[in-house]
């Protein structure tokens, strides 16, 4: 996915891309026992991966994510086929908050989203952790 940060003084103000990597941590209320009853997990990893793929990856993969402010200053790109327009700047932090809202809304009722970590590069990431 590609993006640019409007109003930023550095090189990220230009359109550039990343191969993002998302780590998802979930939890659930389980009985106070030494094990989780059959089938032994709170959500199948395959099911979780499919949810993330359908609602996150397929929506953002090979897209250009820009803010309305960026497009207003660069009107020539407003008609690009792969453009996704946001009100806010598409920083890693804002992308992560979008992912948090999206994933939390699609998880099964008994599964809670606990943590997300979105890597923009191998050693740069934004992280969200549930506080309660």
Biotite code that builds the C-alpha atoms (Angstrom):
import biotite.structure as struc

atoms = struc.array([
    struc.Atom([0.000, 0.000, 0.000], chain_id="A", res_id=1, res_name="UNK", atom_name="CA", element="C"),
    struc.Atom([1.170, 3.536, -0.670], chain_id="A", res_id=2, res_name="UNK", atom_name="CA", element="C"),
    struc.Atom([0.448, 6.749, 1.190], chain_id="A", res_id=3, res_name="UNK", atom_name="CA", element="C"),
    struc.Atom([1.699, 10.281, 1.779], chain_id="A", res_id=4, res_name="UNK", atom_name="CA", element="C"),
    struc.Atom([1.457, 12.523, 4.833], chain_id="A", res_id=5, res_name="UNK", atom_name="CA", element="C"),
    struc.Atom([0.169, 16.013, 4.040], chain_id="A", res_id=6, res_name="UNK", atom_name="CA", element="C"),
    struc.Atom([1.835, 18.804, 6.025], chain_id="A", res_id=7, res_name="UNK", atom_name="CA", element="C"),
    struc.Atom([4.799, 16.667, 7.105], chain_id="A", res_id=8, res_name="UNK", atom_name="CA", element="C"),
    struc.Atom([8.191, 18.308, 6.583], chain_id="A", res_id=9, res_name="UNK", atom_name="CA", element="C"),
    struc.Atom([10.061, 15.076, 5.752], chain_id="A", res_id=10, res_name="UNK", atom_name="CA", element="C"),
    struc.Atom([10.218, 12.661, 2.849], chain_id="A", res_id=11, res_name="UNK", atom_name="CA", element="C"),
    struc.Atom([6.957, 10.982, 3.939], chain_id="A", res_id=12, res_name="UNK", atom_name="CA", element="C"),
    struc.Atom([5.141, 13.991, 2.479], chain_id="A", res_id=13, res_name="UNK", atom_name="CA", element="C"),
    struc.Atom([5.709, 12.357, -0.920], chain_id="A", res_id=14, res_name="UNK", atom_name="CA", element="C"),
    struc.Atom([3.770, 9.339, -2.143], chain_id="A", res_id=15, res_name="UNK", atom_name="CA", element="C"),
    struc.Atom([5.653, 6.186, -1.172], chain_id="A", res_id=16, res_name="UNK", atom_name="CA", element="C"),
    struc.Atom([4.815, 2.593, -0.376], chain_id="A", res_id=17, res_name="UNK", atom_name="CA", element="C"),
    struc.Atom([5.294, -0.007, 2.331], chain_id="A", res_id=18, res_name="UNK", atom_name="CA", element="C"),
    struc.Atom([4.869, -3.749, 2.654], chain_id="A", res_id=19, res_name="UNK", atom_name="CA", element="C"),
    struc.Atom([2.960, -3.563, 5.906], chain_id="A", res_id=20, res_name="UNK", atom_name="CA", element="C"),
    struc.Atom([2.830, -6.466, 8.339], chain_id="A", res_id=21, res_name="UNK", atom_name="CA", element="C"),
    struc.Atom([0.012, -6.712, 10.885], chain_id="A", res_id=22, res_name="UNK", atom_name="CA", element="C"),
    struc.Atom([0.160, -8.729, 14.113], chain_id="A", res_id=23, res_name="UNK", atom_name="CA", element="C"),
    struc.Atom([-3.192, -9.413, 15.787], chain_id="A", res_id=24, res_name="UNK", atom_name="CA", element="C"),
    struc.Atom([-3.670, -10.583, 19.393], chain_id="A", res_id=25, res_name="UNK", atom_name="CA", element="C"),
    struc.Atom([-7.060, -11.743, 20.636], chain_id="A", res_id=26, res_name="UNK", atom_name="CA", element="C"),
    struc.Atom([-8.411, -13.113, 23.898], chain_id="A", res_id=27, res_name="UNK", atom_name="CA", element="C"),
    struc.Atom([-11.657, -14.449, 25.307], chain_id="A", res_id=28, res_name="UNK", atom_name="CA", element="C"),
    struc.Atom([-13.317, -15.060, 28.619], chain_id="A", res_id=29, res_name="UNK", atom_name="CA", element="C"),
    struc.Atom([-12.605, -18.674, 29.542], chain_id="A", res_id=30, res_name="UNK", atom_name="CA", element="C"),
    struc.Atom([-13.512, -20.617, 32.674], chain_id="A", res_id=31, res_name="UNK", atom_name="CA", element="C"),
    struc.Atom([-11.004, -20.579, 35.525], chain_id="A", res_id=32, res_name="UNK", atom_name="CA", element="C"),
    struc.Atom([-9.638, -23.997, 34.633], chain_id="A", res_id=33, res_name="UNK", atom_name="CA", element="C"),
    struc.Atom([-6.334, -25.382, 33.473], chain_id="A", res_id=34, res_name="UNK", atom_name="CA", element="C"),
    struc.Atom([-7.482, -25.732, 29.873], chain_id="A", res_id=35, res_name="UNK", atom_name="CA", element="C"),
    struc.Atom([-9.865, -24.453, 27.245], chain_id="A", res_id=36, res_name="UNK", atom_name="CA", element="C"),
    struc.Atom([-12.650, -26.908, 26.478], chain_id="A", res_id=37, res_name="UNK", atom_name="CA", element="C"),
    struc.Atom([-12.896, -28.554, 23.078], chain_id="A", res_id=38, res_name="UNK", atom_name="CA", element="C"),
    struc.Atom([-11.992, -27.556, 20.425], chain_id="A", res_id=39, res_name="UNK", atom_name="CA", element="C"),
    struc.Atom([-9.247, -26.040, 22.624], chain_id="A", res_id=40, res_name="UNK", atom_name="CA", element="C"),
    struc.Atom([-8.895, -22.568, 21.108], chain_id="A", res_id=41, res_name="UNK", atom_name="CA", element="C"),
    struc.Atom([-10.843, -19.320, 21.245], chain_id="A", res_id=42, res_name="UNK", atom_name="CA", element="C"),
    struc.Atom([-10.760, -18.786, 17.483], chain_id="A", res_id=43, res_name="UNK", atom_name="CA", element="C"),
    struc.Atom([-9.176, -20.885, 14.779], chain_id="A", res_id=44, res_name="UNK", atom_name="CA", element="C"),
    struc.Atom([-6.074, -19.106, 13.417], chain_id="A", res_id=45, res_name="UNK", atom_name="CA", element="C"),
    struc.Atom([-7.345, -19.828, 9.906], chain_id="A", res_id=46, res_name="UNK", atom_name="CA", element="C"),
    struc.Atom([-10.653, -18.078, 10.674], chain_id="A", res_id=47, res_name="UNK", atom_name="CA", element="C"),
    struc.Atom([-8.850, -15.068, 12.155], chain_id="A", res_id=48, res_name="UNK", atom_name="CA", element="C"),
    struc.Atom([-6.496, -14.851, 9.163], chain_id="A", res_id=49, res_name="UNK", atom_name="CA", element="C"),
    struc.Atom([-9.444, -15.055, 6.762], chain_id="A", res_id=50, res_name="UNK", atom_name="CA", element="C"),
    struc.Atom([-11.267, -12.242, 8.597], chain_id="A", res_id=51, res_name="UNK", atom_name="CA", element="C"),
    struc.Atom([-8.179, -10.012, 8.487], chain_id="A", res_id=52, res_name="UNK", atom_name="CA", element="C"),
    struc.Atom([-7.563, -10.863, 4.838], chain_id="A", res_id=53, res_name="UNK", atom_name="CA", element="C"),
    struc.Atom([-11.158, -10.126, 3.818], chain_id="A", res_id=54, res_name="UNK", atom_name="CA", element="C"),
    struc.Atom([-11.735, -6.937, 5.819], chain_id="A", res_id=55, res_name="UNK", atom_name="CA", element="C"),
    struc.Atom([-8.237, -5.413, 5.904], chain_id="A", res_id=56, res_name="UNK", atom_name="CA", element="C"),
    struc.Atom([-5.802, -6.816, 3.340], chain_id="A", res_id=57, res_name="UNK", atom_name="CA", element="C"),
    struc.Atom([-8.219, -7.022, 0.410], chain_id="A", res_id=58, res_name="UNK", atom_name="CA", element="C"),
    struc.Atom([-9.433, -3.471, 1.104], chain_id="A", res_id=59, res_name="UNK", atom_name="CA", element="C"),
    struc.Atom([-5.948, -1.896, 1.312], chain_id="A", res_id=60, res_name="UNK", atom_name="CA", element="C"),
    struc.Atom([-3.587, -4.066, -0.762], chain_id="A", res_id=61, res_name="UNK", atom_name="CA", element="C"),
    struc.Atom([-2.115, -2.175, -3.733], chain_id="A", res_id=62, res_name="UNK", atom_name="CA", element="C"),
    struc.Atom([-4.104, 0.935, -2.838], chain_id="A", res_id=63, res_name="UNK", atom_name="CA", element="C"),
    struc.Atom([-3.036, 4.548, -2.506], chain_id="A", res_id=64, res_name="UNK", atom_name="CA", element="C"),
    struc.Atom([-4.280, 5.977, 0.777], chain_id="A", res_id=65, res_name="UNK", atom_name="CA", element="C"),
    struc.Atom([-4.338, 9.775, 0.969], chain_id="A", res_id=66, res_name="UNK", atom_name="CA", element="C"),
    struc.Atom([-6.015, 12.453, 3.039], chain_id="A", res_id=67, res_name="UNK", atom_name="CA", element="C"),
    struc.Atom([-8.537, 14.888, 1.619], chain_id="A", res_id=68, res_name="UNK", atom_name="CA", element="C"),
    struc.Atom([-6.040, 17.683, 2.375], chain_id="A", res_id=69, res_name="UNK", atom_name="CA", element="C"),
    struc.Atom([-3.338, 15.993, 0.270], chain_id="A", res_id=70, res_name="UNK", atom_name="CA", element="C"),
    struc.Atom([-5.688, 15.508, -2.692], chain_id="A", res_id=71, res_name="UNK", atom_name="CA", element="C"),
    struc.Atom([-6.942, 19.089, -2.410], chain_id="A", res_id=72, res_name="UNK", atom_name="CA", element="C"),
    struc.Atom([-3.335, 20.282, -2.918], chain_id="A", res_id=73, res_name="UNK", atom_name="CA", element="C"),
    struc.Atom([-2.677, 17.681, -5.649], chain_id="A", res_id=74, res_name="UNK", atom_name="CA", element="C"),
    struc.Atom([-5.927, 17.615, -7.624], chain_id="A", res_id=75, res_name="UNK", atom_name="CA", element="C"),
    struc.Atom([-4.441, 15.667, -10.528], chain_id="A", res_id=76, res_name="UNK", atom_name="CA", element="C"),
    struc.Atom([-4.492, 12.421, -8.559], chain_id="A", res_id=77, res_name="UNK", atom_name="CA", element="C"),
    struc.Atom([-8.095, 12.536, -7.363], chain_id="A", res_id=78, res_name="UNK", atom_name="CA", element="C"),
    struc.Atom([-9.342, 10.244, -10.127], chain_id="A", res_id=79, res_name="UNK", atom_name="CA", element="C"),
    struc.Atom([-6.870, 7.389, -9.659], chain_id="A", res_id=80, res_name="UNK", atom_name="CA", element="C"),
    struc.Atom([-8.584, 4.004, -9.708], chain_id="A", res_id=81, res_name="UNK", atom_name="CA", element="C"),
    struc.Atom([-6.787, 2.675, -6.621], chain_id="A", res_id=82, res_name="UNK", atom_name="CA", element="C"),
    struc.Atom([-7.169, 5.824, -4.490], chain_id="A", res_id=83, res_name="UNK", atom_name="CA", element="C"),
    struc.Atom([-8.735, 5.597, -1.035], chain_id="A", res_id=84, res_name="UNK", atom_name="CA", element="C"),
    struc.Atom([-9.530, 8.991, 0.436], chain_id="A", res_id=85, res_name="UNK", atom_name="CA", element="C"),
    struc.Atom([-9.531, 9.633, 4.182], chain_id="A", res_id=86, res_name="UNK", atom_name="CA", element="C"),
    struc.Atom([-10.457, 12.676, 6.191], chain_id="A", res_id=87, res_name="UNK", atom_name="CA", element="C"),
    struc.Atom([-7.370, 12.160, 8.395], chain_id="A", res_id=88, res_name="UNK", atom_name="CA", element="C"),
    struc.Atom([-3.737, 11.676, 7.484], chain_id="A", res_id=89, res_name="UNK", atom_name="CA", element="C"),
    struc.Atom([-2.907, 8.030, 6.686], chain_id="A", res_id=90, res_name="UNK", atom_name="CA", element="C"),
    struc.Atom([-0.103, 7.660, 9.221], chain_id="A", res_id=91, res_name="UNK", atom_name="CA", element="C"),
    struc.Atom([0.727, 4.223, 10.585], chain_id="A", res_id=92, res_name="UNK", atom_name="CA", element="C"),
    struc.Atom([-1.074, 5.238, 13.776], chain_id="A", res_id=93, res_name="UNK", atom_name="CA", element="C"),
    struc.Atom([-4.282, 6.240, 11.974], chain_id="A", res_id=94, res_name="UNK", atom_name="CA", element="C"),
    struc.Atom([-4.162, 3.159, 9.750], chain_id="A", res_id=95, res_name="UNK", atom_name="CA", element="C"),
    struc.Atom([-3.813, 1.052, 12.894], chain_id="A", res_id=96, res_name="UNK", atom_name="CA", element="C"),
    struc.Atom([-6.833, 2.725, 14.528], chain_id="A", res_id=97, res_name="UNK", atom_name="CA", element="C"),
    struc.Atom([-8.867, 2.036, 11.369], chain_id="A", res_id=98, res_name="UNK", atom_name="CA", element="C"),
    struc.Atom([-7.801, -1.604, 11.564], chain_id="A", res_id=99, res_name="UNK", atom_name="CA", element="C"),
    struc.Atom([-8.724, -1.745, 15.259], chain_id="A", res_id=100, res_name="UNK", atom_name="CA", element="C"),
    struc.Atom([-12.263, -0.497, 14.602], chain_id="A", res_id=101, res_name="UNK", atom_name="CA", element="C"),
    struc.Atom([-12.695, -2.835, 11.641], chain_id="A", res_id=102, res_name="UNK", atom_name="CA", element="C"),
    struc.Atom([-11.353, -5.998, 13.283], chain_id="A", res_id=103, res_name="UNK", atom_name="CA", element="C"),
    struc.Atom([-13.116, -5.429, 16.621], chain_id="A", res_id=104, res_name="UNK", atom_name="CA", element="C"),
    struc.Atom([-16.430, -5.117, 14.778], chain_id="A", res_id=105, res_name="UNK", atom_name="CA", element="C"),
    struc.Atom([-16.092, -8.429, 12.896], chain_id="A", res_id=106, res_name="UNK", atom_name="CA", element="C"),
    struc.Atom([-14.766, -10.755, 15.600], chain_id="A", res_id=107, res_name="UNK", atom_name="CA", element="C"),
    struc.Atom([-17.096, -13.376, 17.037], chain_id="A", res_id=108, res_name="UNK", atom_name="CA", element="C"),
    struc.Atom([-18.953, -12.164, 20.116], chain_id="A", res_id=109, res_name="UNK", atom_name="CA", element="C"),
    struc.Atom([-16.813, -14.125, 22.598], chain_id="A", res_id=110, res_name="UNK", atom_name="CA", element="C"),
    struc.Atom([-13.477, -12.942, 21.124], chain_id="A", res_id=111, res_name="UNK", atom_name="CA", element="C"),
    struc.Atom([-11.895, -9.642, 22.160], chain_id="A", res_id=112, res_name="UNK", atom_name="CA", element="C"),
    struc.Atom([-9.232, -7.715, 20.323], chain_id="A", res_id=113, res_name="UNK", atom_name="CA", element="C"),
    struc.Atom([-6.321, -7.187, 22.734], chain_id="A", res_id=114, res_name="UNK", atom_name="CA", element="C"),
    struc.Atom([-3.439, -5.837, 20.673], chain_id="A", res_id=115, res_name="UNK", atom_name="CA", element="C"),
    struc.Atom([-2.446, -4.804, 17.164], chain_id="A", res_id=116, res_name="UNK", atom_name="CA", element="C"),
    struc.Atom([1.024, -4.071, 15.898], chain_id="A", res_id=117, res_name="UNK", atom_name="CA", element="C"),
    struc.Atom([1.418, -2.648, 12.398], chain_id="A", res_id=118, res_name="UNK", atom_name="CA", element="C"),
    struc.Atom([4.940, -2.791, 10.985], chain_id="A", res_id=119, res_name="UNK", atom_name="CA", element="C"),
    struc.Atom([5.700, -0.156, 8.374], chain_id="A", res_id=120, res_name="UNK", atom_name="CA", element="C"),
    struc.Atom([9.278, -1.398, 8.059], chain_id="A", res_id=121, res_name="UNK", atom_name="CA", element="C"),
    struc.Atom([11.151, -4.277, 9.681], chain_id="A", res_id=122, res_name="UNK", atom_name="CA", element="C"),
    struc.Atom([11.862, -2.221, 12.794], chain_id="A", res_id=123, res_name="UNK", atom_name="CA", element="C"),
    struc.Atom([9.289, 0.606, 12.751], chain_id="A", res_id=124, res_name="UNK", atom_name="CA", element="C"),
    struc.Atom([5.772, -0.035, 13.934], chain_id="A", res_id=125, res_name="UNK", atom_name="CA", element="C"),
    struc.Atom([2.692, 1.463, 15.554], chain_id="A", res_id=126, res_name="UNK", atom_name="CA", element="C"),
    struc.Atom([1.014, -0.476, 18.332], chain_id="A", res_id=127, res_name="UNK", atom_name="CA", element="C"),
    struc.Atom([-2.416, -0.407, 19.958], chain_id="A", res_id=128, res_name="UNK", atom_name="CA", element="C"),
    struc.Atom([-3.167, -2.269, 23.191], chain_id="A", res_id=129, res_name="UNK", atom_name="CA", element="C"),
    struc.Atom([-6.563, -2.556, 24.852], chain_id="A", res_id=130, res_name="UNK", atom_name="CA", element="C"),
    struc.Atom([-6.611, -0.807, 28.218], chain_id="A", res_id=131, res_name="UNK", atom_name="CA", element="C"),
    struc.Atom([-9.231, -2.052, 30.662], chain_id="A", res_id=132, res_name="UNK", atom_name="CA", element="C"),
])
